[in-house]
Amino acid sequence: MNQERILKVLLAPHISEKAAILADTREQYVFKVEPTATKTEVKQAVESLFDVKVQSVNMINIKGKRKIFKGRQGQRNGIRKAIVRLAAGQEIDFSTAE
């Protein structure tokens, strides 16, 4: 995988209360990723960008909500998230990341 693809796979860290609990207790971090990203691409991207060892990656597809506004039906955009488990004793500090 080329360096350009590695930089485009991870879109942003997913910040929520549940993600903070996972990071504190289980050494797992949640990222919003590109819809076409695979587990191996996410693993390589996290290892190269944050200099950590990834133990496993789980992917989640969240469908967009159906909404009705003034009688018109629509659908919000869906997102794809990756839950990344790091090796024991490692952590990611987002404040010092580039």
Residue pairs with C-beta under 8 A, 6 or more apart in sequence:
1 40
1 41
1 44
5 41
6 41
6 44
6 45
6 48
6 49
7 45
7 49
8 34
9 33
9 34
9 37
9 41
9 42
9 45
10 31
10 32
10 33
10 42
10 45
10 46
10 49
11 31
11 32
11 33
11 34
12 31
12 32
13 19
13 29
13 30
13 31
13 32
13 94
14 30
14 31
14 32
14 81
16 30
18 30
19 29
19 30
22 28
22 29
22 30
22 83
23 29
23 91
23 92
26 85
27 85
27 86
27 87
27 88
27 90
27 91
28 83
28 84
28 85
28 86
29 46
29 83
29 84
29 86
29 92
30 81
30 82
30 83
30 84
31 42
31 46
31 81
31 82
31 84
32 79
32 80
32 81
33 42
33 59
33 80
33 81
33 82
34 80
35 78
35 80
37 59
37 80
37 82
39 57
39 58
39 59
39 82
42 57
42 59
42 82
42 84
43 54
43 57
43 84
46 52
46 54
46 84
46 92
47 53
47 54
49 97
49 98
50 92
50 97
52 86
52 87
52 90
52 91
52 92
53 86
53 87
53 90
54 84
54 85
54 86
54 87
55 85
55 86
55 87
56 84
56 85
57 82
57 83
57 84
57 85
58 82
58 83
58 85
59 80
59 81
59 82
59 83
60 80
60 81
60 82
60 83
61 78
61 80
62 78
62 79
62 80
62 81
63 78
64 75
64 76
64 77
64 78
65 75
65 76
66 73
66 74
66 75
67 73
67 74
67 75
67 76
68 74
86 92
